[in-house]
C-alpha cells in the first residue's frame, strides 16, 4: 500500500517519526519563486522565522549547525538539526512539553 512515507522518498525520517509510524502527520507545500539557494537561505535563517512563519512567535538561535529554541504554536521547543544538505534538504527535531516533532 502506498503511504505518506512513500511520497517523501528523500526525507530521512528519524525512527518513529515516519508518517506511517507517528501519532500525527501534517504536510504543507509552498511554491517559492526564487532560486533554491535563496529558499534554503530563508529556511536556514532561523532568527528571521517569526517574520514569515505565522506560527513562530520567538526564536533564540545560534548557528543552525547547533541547537536552538523556538516558540511554535505557543509551545516552547528545543530544536536539534537532523539533516542539512545545502540547497536541497533541511530537517530538525523538536522536543517540547509532551510533544516531539520532526520537520523536513
C-alpha positions as CSV (number, residue, x, y, z in Angstrom):
1,X,0.0,0.0,0.0
2,X,1.3,3.5,-0.9
3,X,1.7,5.5,2.3
4,X,2.7,9.1,3.2
5,X,6.3,8.0,3.7
6,X,6.4,6.8,0.1
7,X,5.5,10.3,-1.1
8,X,8.7,11.7,0.5
9,X,11.5,9.4,-0.5
10,X,14.2,12.0,0.0
11,X,13.4,12.6,3.7
12,X,15.4,10.6,6.2
13,X,12.8,10.2,8.9
14,X,14.2,9.5,12.4
15,X,13.0,6.3,14.0
16,X,9.3,6.6,15.0
17,X,8.7,9.8,13.0
18,X,7.8,8.5,9.6
19,X,4.3,9.4,8.7
20,X,3.0,5.9,9.0
21,X,4.7,5.5,12.4
22,X,3.9,8.8,14.1
23,X,0.8,9.8,16.1
24,X,0.1,12.5,13.6
25,X,1.3,13.8,10.2
26,X,0.8,17.2,8.6
27,X,2.0,18.1,5.2
28,X,2.3,21.6,3.7
29,X,3.8,22.7,0.4
30,X,4.7,26.1,-1.0
31,X,6.0,27.4,-4.3
32,X,8.9,29.8,-3.8
33,X,9.6,31.9,-6.8
34,X,13.3,32.1,-6.2
35,X,16.5,30.0,-6.8
36,X,17.0,27.1,-4.4
37,X,19.9,28.9,-2.8
38,X,17.6,31.8,-1.8
39,X,14.9,29.5,-0.5
40,X,17.4,27.5,1.5
41,X,18.9,30.7,2.9
42,X,15.4,31.7,4.2
43,X,14.9,28.3,5.8
44,X,18.4,28.4,7.4
45,X,18.0,31.9,8.8
46,X,16.1,30.7,11.9
47,X,16.4,34.0,13.7
48,X,14.1,35.5,11.0
49,X,11.4,32.8,11.0
50,X,9.0,34.9,13.0
51,X,8.9,37.4,10.1
52,X,7.4,34.9,7.7
53,X,6.2,31.9,9.7
54,X,3.0,33.0,11.5
55,X,3.1,30.1,14.0
56,X,6.6,31.0,15.2
57,X,6.5,33.6,17.9
58,X,10.1,33.6,19.2
59,X,13.4,32.1,18.3
60,X,16.6,32.0,20.3
61,X,19.1,30.9,17.8
62,X,22.8,30.2,17.5
63,X,24.2,28.8,14.3
64,X,21.9,26.4,12.5
65,X,24.5,23.7,12.9
66,X,23.7,23.6,16.6
67,X,20.5,23.6,18.6
68,X,18.1,26.5,19.1
69,X,14.9,27.3,21.0
70,X,11.7,28.2,19.2
71,X,8.1,29.1,20.4
72,X,5.8,27.4,17.9
73,X,2.0,27.5,18.2
74,X,2.6,28.9,21.7
75,X,4.8,25.9,22.8
76,X,8.5,26.1,23.5
77,X,10.6,23.6,21.7
78,X,14.3,22.7,21.9
79,X,15.4,22.1,18.3
80,X,18.2,19.9,17.1
81,X,19.3,19.8,13.5
82,X,18.8,16.4,12.0
83,X,20.0,16.8,8.4
84,X,21.3,19.6,6.2
85,X,22.0,19.2,2.6
86,X,22.6,22.7,1.2
87,X,20.0,23.9,-1.4
88,X,18.2,20.5,-1.1
89,X,17.1,19.3,2.3
90,X,16.7,20.5,5.9
91,X,15.3,18.6,8.8
92,X,15.1,19.1,12.5
93,X,13.7,17.5,15.6
94,X,11.8,19.4,18.3
95,X,11.1,18.5,21.8
96,X,8.5,20.4,23.9
97,X,6.3,19.7,26.9
98,X,4.7,16.4,26.0
99,X,5.3,16.9,22.3
100,X,8.0,15.7,19.9
101,X,8.1,16.6,16.2
102,X,10.2,16.3,13.1
103,X,10.0,18.8,10.3
104,X,11.8,18.4,7.0
